[in-house]
Amino acid sequence: MASKRETNVVYGAGVVQGIVLVTFPAASTIFTDPTEYDLTNTQYGFLFIPQVLTAIAASLLGAALARRFGTKRVYLAGLAAGLISMSLLILSTFFESSTYWALLVLLIATAFLGTGFGLTVPAINTMAAAFHPAAAERSVLVLNALLGLGTALAPVFVAIFVGLGFWWGLPVLSAVLLVLLILGSVGLPLQVERGAPVARERRGVPARFWVFAGFAVLYGICETVNGNWSQLDMTRELGASRTQAAIALTAFWAMVTVGRILFAAVERWLPTRTTYRILPFLLAATFVFVALLGNGDAKLGVLAFALAGLGCSALLPLTISFGQREPAEVAAALAGGVIAFYQVGYGLAAFGVGPLLDHGVGLPTIYGLASIVAVAMGLLSFTVVGRAASA
């Protein structure tokens, strides 16, 4: 059993990681503003390619690195990578007048951001479960809810700092929080007992793994269409101000957090497998709602993205949870696989939408197409929980 201070540090890391993760999407209107960075839609989307690639690599290698160097060192390395990312984002403000150099610095920054995410998130999930083995699922739920809280706070901070005249206050704040977190973590044991040795012989990836991987990709697309492109939809399509756009993004991430807590609280009356099957279809309906909104519908836009957050809320944590109920050989493959394939979906939506916009495809059409992805995810959910329902 870990000390209370260790638990608090891990939970605090969840909040900070959430803030850091959404720093770039929260500043989307800054990056594409002609008076600021003046990035095209394609260039803005391209920012997230290094993040996706490094996050996938780090999440897949994290377990092996933890076995060799310890979970604590992997966790600290992830925090350090995040700190470098925020420092480079601050540095990029000195190159706003040169799109080439600004883009280069931002690409390196997102590469470090992905590395930090891929190392830190699996590590803190592992520690949250290991520190409270008798209530592992609850601990992981609390951690992910706090991570969601951090993602909801990032656009709020951006709106505040933009109002004060210096949007870059967010990466400065993130960097300070990361430094404090590193200093608070170095002196703690943060030990995770190693489980039984894993057989060295590998028999390939179990077929069931690809069911979870496919769901994670579809979920990553749906979440990212909201998380990375909602602010631009609000300002360009709905005529919203930057503040209203920030509120919409905050509403999305806030409802992701609220939903995780809500569905855990009503599990006795609404089984998790039922929640898992319903939420994708709620999300699909919300995407259609967003696609139908027009100029002047900013308030409805905030409501729509809040509903989208509720639709996304429990899906990723439940995917991880259902994966742990699978046979050992499948569960072992899923440890970093769900996060890795979630990042694949993230990358497809983060980058793929940009070129479509630059070639004349409107955001309402994008959200209409996203509803099809959500329906596909809903259909696949019945296969994911098929075995878990009888477990």
Buried (B, 14 or more C-beta within 10 A) or exposed (E): EBEEEBBEBBBBBBBBBBBBBBBBBBBBBBBBBEEBBBBBBBBBBBBBBBBBBBBBBBBBBBBEBBBEEBBBBBBBBBBBBBBBBBBBBBBBBEBBEEBEEBBEBBBBBBBBBBBBBBBBBBBBBBBBBBBBEEEBBEBBBBBBBBBBBBBBBBBBBBBBBBEEEEBBBBBBBBBEBBEEBBEBBEEBEBBBEEEEEEEEEEEEEBEBBEBBBBBBBBBBBBBBBBBBBBBBBBBBBBBBEBBBBBBBBBBBBBBBBBBBBBBBEEEEEEEBBBBBBBBBBBBBBBBBBBBEBEEEBBEBBBBBBBBBBBBBBBBBBBBBBBBBBBEEBBBBBBBBBBBBBBBBBBBBBBBBBBBBBEEEEBBBEBBBBBBEBBBBBBEBBEEBBEBBBEE
